[in-house]
């Protein structure tokens, strides 16, 4: 695969710069050459600030940015009445802002999800998504106490319910590394989250706070994971999602972000061939 043929499209998750307003996020994303952004409902800044979803969508469109996803619906696999209300509210905001997807996060703690309970949850949530005309992106979480770590289990549930016409997966290189096995088929993946870890810790001691921008010292194999997905046909956004306070404290993250994107792009070329 030649340099020109490497189909990379970068995006920026609001978690990488949680101190910014959504307008500042839009400006930064354009500044570093992103084609899209992801917005979050779990930050101190409200999801759309004081703006309407329609206004946010219009401004993003005017800046030639797509809003790839709104995050997140936590504990989606419990499918309680509270979860379904949250799903409906976020799906409506996605629809009004022109966002294509919402992100579904499994419960952390408690019993692992079974195939049956997962399918039941997707059936309930799928009806909500169908009404709103958007997709639900399931993100397996690699922490040992996550109720859904297995990509294969998520794929089985998608196939057994609404199929990947209504649901897809988020492949997060950090969580995939923690899981330690399996591969997410590009056919199911709508968004890839990337971050790097450079600390020398056992896998079971690595936390979100260790997630920085990707560079040559990354121990997660982020670029290798991306290369595998690209070879398998992935053509979607690669979204930077860094949780580290070290990153969040950068007075101007643009130069470091550009350097990280350049590293990913140049390192991926020979691997994706």
C-alpha positions as CSV (number, residue, x, y, z in Angstrom):
1,X,0.0,0.0,0.0
2,X,1.6,3.3,-1.0
3,X,1.7,6.5,1.1
4,X,-1.2,8.0,-0.8
5,X,-3.2,4.8,-0.4
6,X,-3.1,4.7,3.5
7,X,-6.7,5.8,4.2
8,X,-6.3,7.7,7.5
9,X,-8.8,10.2,8.7
10,X,-8.0,11.7,12.1
11,X,-10.6,12.8,14.7
12,X,-10.3,14.3,18.2
13,X,-12.2,13.1,21.2
14,X,-13.2,15.8,23.7
15,X,-11.6,13.7,26.5
16,X,-8.2,14.7,25.1
17,X,-8.9,18.3,25.9
18,X,-11.6,18.3,28.6
19,X,-10.9,21.9,29.7
20,X,-12.0,23.2,26.3
21,X,-15.5,24.2,25.3
22,X,-16.9,22.4,22.3
23,X,-16.2,25.5,20.2
24,X,-12.5,25.5,21.2
25,X,-12.5,21.7,20.4
26,X,-13.8,22.5,16.9
27,X,-11.1,25.1,16.4
28,X,-8.3,22.8,17.6
29,X,-9.6,19.9,15.4
30,X,-9.4,22.1,12.3
31,X,-6.0,23.5,13.4
32,X,-4.4,20.0,13.5
33,X,-6.1,18.7,10.3
34,X,-8.9,16.5,11.8
35,X,-11.9,15.6,9.7
36,X,-14.2,15.1,12.8
37,X,-14.7,15.2,16.5
38,X,-16.4,13.2,19.3
39,X,-18.3,15.0,22.0
40,X,-19.0,13.7,25.5
41,X,-21.6,14.0,28.2
42,X,-19.3,13.1,31.1
43,X,-17.2,16.2,31.2
44,X,-17.5,19.3,33.4
45,X,-18.5,21.2,30.3
46,X,-22.1,20.3,29.4
47,X,-22.4,18.3,26.2
48,X,-23.3,21.3,24.0
49,X,-22.6,24.1,26.5
50,X,-25.5,26.5,26.3
51,X,-26.0,25.9,22.6
52,X,-28.7,23.9,20.9
53,X,-27.8,20.6,19.2
54,X,-28.8,22.1,15.9
55,X,-26.4,25.0,16.3
56,X,-23.5,22.8,17.2
57,X,-24.2,20.6,14.2
58,X,-24.4,23.6,11.9
59,X,-21.1,25.1,13.1
60,X,-19.3,21.7,12.8
61,X,-20.6,21.4,9.3
62,X,-19.6,24.9,8.4
63,X,-16.0,24.0,9.6
64,X,-16.1,20.8,7.5
65,X,-16.0,18.6,10.6
66,X,-18.2,15.6,11.2
67,X,-19.4,14.7,14.7
68,X,-18.7,11.0,14.6
69,X,-20.3,10.2,18.0
70,X,-21.7,11.4,21.2
71,X,-20.6,9.6,24.3
72,X,-21.8,8.0,26.4
73,X,-24.5,5.7,27.7
74,X,-23.0,3.9,30.7
75,X,-24.1,0.4,31.8
76,X,-25.9,-0.1,28.6
77,X,-26.0,-3.9,28.9
78,X,-28.2,-3.6,32.1
79,X,-30.9,-2.0,29.9
80,X,-32.7,-0.6,33.0
81,X,-35.4,2.0,32.6
82,X,-32.8,4.6,33.6
83,X,-30.5,3.3,30.8
84,X,-33.2,3.4,28.2
85,X,-34.2,7.0,29.2
86,X,-30.5,8.0,28.9
87,X,-30.3,6.3,25.6
88,X,-33.4,8.0,24.2
89,X,-32.1,11.4,25.4
90,X,-28.7,11.0,23.9
91,X,-30.1,9.6,20.6
92,X,-32.3,12.6,20.3
93,X,-29.4,15.0,20.8
94,X,-27.4,13.0,18.2
95,X,-30.3,13.2,15.7
96,X,-30.8,16.9,16.2
97,X,-27.0,17.7,15.9
98,X,-26.5,15.5,12.8
99,X,-24.3,13.1,14.7
100,X,-24.3,9.6,13.3
101,X,-23.8,7.5,16.5
102,X,-23.8,7.3,20.2
103,X,-21.3,5.2,22.3
104,X,-22.5,2.4,24.5
105,X,-20.3,1.6,27.5
106,X,-20.8,-1.7,29.5
107,X,-21.2,-1.9,33.2
108,X,-18.0,-1.9,35.2
109,X,-18.2,-4.3,38.1
110,X,-20.7,-7.0,38.9
111,X,-21.3,-10.2,36.9
112,X,-20.1,-10.6,33.3
113,X,-22.7,-10.1,30.6
114,X,-24.2,-13.3,29.1
115,X,-25.1,-13.6,25.5
116,X,-28.8,-13.7,26.4
117,X,-28.7,-10.5,28.6
118,X,-26.6,-8.7,26.0
119,X,-29.0,-9.6,23.2
120,X,-32.0,-8.5,25.3
121,X,-30.3,-5.1,25.9
122,X,-29.5,-4.6,22.2
123,X,-33.1,-5.5,21.3
124,X,-34.4,-2.7,23.6
125,X,-31.8,-0.2,22.6
126,X,-32.0,-1.0,18.9
127,X,-35.7,0.1,18.9
128,X,-34.7,3.5,20.3
129,X,-31.9,3.8,17.7
130,X,-34.1,2.8,14.9
131,X,-36.6,5.5,15.8
132,X,-33.8,8.2,15.9
133,X,-32.1,6.9,12.8
134,X,-28.7,6.6,14.3
135,X,-26.2,3.8,15.3
136,X,-25.1,2.5,18.7
137,X,-21.4,1.8,19.0
138,X,-20.5,-0.8,21.6
139,X,-17.1,-0.3,23.2
140,X,-15.7,-3.4,24.9
141,X,-13.8,-2.3,28.0
142,X,-10.6,-4.1,28.9
143,X,-10.4,-3.6,32.6
144,X,-10.6,-6.9,34.5
145,X,-13.9,-5.9,36.2
146,X,-15.7,-4.9,33.0
147,X,-18.9,-6.8,32.3
148,X,-18.1,-6.9,28.5
149,X,-14.5,-7.3,27.4
150,X,-14.9,-9.7,24.5
151,X,-15.2,-8.4,21.0
152,X,-16.5,-11.8,19.8
153,X,-19.4,-11.7,22.3
154,X,-20.3,-8.2,21.1
155,X,-20.3,-9.3,17.5
156,X,-22.5,-12.3,18.3
157,X,-25.0,-10.1,20.0
158,X,-25.0,-7.7,17.0
159,X,-25.5,-10.5,14.6
160,X,-28.3,-12.1,16.7
161,X,-30.3,-8.9,17.0
162,X,-30.4,-5.9,14.7
163,X,-27.2,-6.7,12.8
164,X,-24.5,-4.2,12.0
165,X,-27.0,-2.0,10.2
166,X,-27.9,-0.6,13.6
167,X,-24.9,-1.4,15.8
168,X,-21.2,-1.2,15.4
169,X,-18.1,-1.4,17.6
170,X,-15.5,1.1,18.9
171,X,-12.1,-0.5,18.7
172,X,-10.0,1.2,21.5
173,X,-6.3,0.4,21.2
174,X,-5.8,0.8,25.0
175,X,-8.7,-1.5,26.0
176,X,-7.8,-4.0,23.2
177,X,-4.3,-4.2,24.6
178,X,-5.7,-4.9,28.1
179,X,-7.9,-7.6,26.8
180,X,-4.9,-9.3,25.4
181,X,-6.5,-11.5,22.7
182,X,-8.8,-11.5,19.8
183,X,-9.3,-9.0,17.0
184,X,-12.1,-6.6,16.1
185,X,-13.2,-7.3,12.5
186,X,-13.1,-4.0,10.5
187,X,-16.5,-4.9,9.2
188,X,-18.0,-4.1,12.6
189,X,-15.8,-1.1,13.6
190,X,-17.1,2.4,13.1
191,X,-14.6,4.4,15.1
192,X,-11.1,3.6,16.4
193,X,-9.9,5.3,19.6
194,X,-6.1,5.6,20.0
195,X,-3.9,6.6,22.9
196,X,-0.5,5.7,24.0
197,X,1.0,4.3,27.2
198,X,4.7,4.8,27.9
199,X,4.9,3.9,31.7
200,X,6.6,0.7,32.8
201,X,3.8,-1.0,34.7
202,X,2.2,-4.5,34.7
203,X,-0.9,-4.6,32.5
204,X,-3.3,-4.9,35.5
205,X,-1.9,-1.7,37.0
206,X,-2.3,0.5,33.9
207,X,-5.1,3.0,34.2
208,X,-6.9,5.6,32.1
209,X,-4.6,8.2,33.7
210,X,-1.6,6.6,31.9
211,X,-3.1,7.3,28.4
212,X,-1.2,10.0,26.5
213,X,-0.8,10.9,22.8
214,X,0.7,8.1,20.7
215,X,4.4,8.3,20.1
216,X,7.4,6.0,19.4
217,X,7.5,4.9,23.1
218,X,3.9,3.6,23.1
219,X,3.8,0.1,24.5
220,X,0.2,-0.7,23.4
221,X,1.1,-1.6,19.8
222,X,-1.4,1.1,18.7
223,X,0.1,1.4,15.2
224,X,0.2,-2.4,14.8
225,X,-3.5,-2.6,15.7
226,X,-4.3,0.1,13.2
227,X,-2.3,-1.6,10.5
228,X,-4.3,-4.8,11.1
229,X,-7.6,-3.0,10.9
230,X,-6.5,-1.1,7.7
231,X,-5.4,-4.4,6.0
232,X,-8.8,-5.8,7.0
233,X,-10.6,-2.9,5.2
234,X,-11.1,-0.3,7.9
235,X,-11.6,3.2,6.4
236,X,-13.2,5.1,9.3
237,X,-12.0,7.8,11.7
238,X,-9.0,7.3,14.0
239,X,-9.9,9.4,17.1
240,X,-7.3,10.5,19.7
241,X,-8.6,9.9,23.2
242,X,-6.1,10.7,25.9
243,X,-7.1,10.7,29.6
244,X,-3.7,11.6,31.2
245,X,-3.6,14.7,33.4
246,X,-0.2,15.3,31.8
247,X,-1.9,15.8,28.4
248,X,-4.8,17.7,29.9
249,X,-2.4,20.3,31.4
250,X,-0.7,21.1,28.1
251,X,-1.1,24.9,27.5
252,X,-1.2,24.3,23.8
253,X,-1.8,20.7,22.7
254,X,-1.8,21.4,19.0
255,X,2.0,20.9,18.3
256,X,2.0,17.6,20.3
257,X,-1.1,16.4,18.6
258,X,0.3,17.1,15.1
259,X,3.5,15.3,16.1
260,X,1.4,12.3,17.2
261,X,-0.7,12.2,14.1
262,X,2.4,12.4,12.0
263,X,4.0,9.6,13.9
264,X,1.0,7.4,13.4
265,X,0.7,8.2,9.7
266,X,4.4,7.6,8.9
267,X,4.7,4.5,11.0
268,X,1.6,2.9,9.6
269,X,2.6,3.2,5.9
270,X,5.0,0.2,5.8
271,X,2.9,-1.9,8.1
272,X,-0.4,-1.4,6.2
273,X,1.2,-2.4,2.9
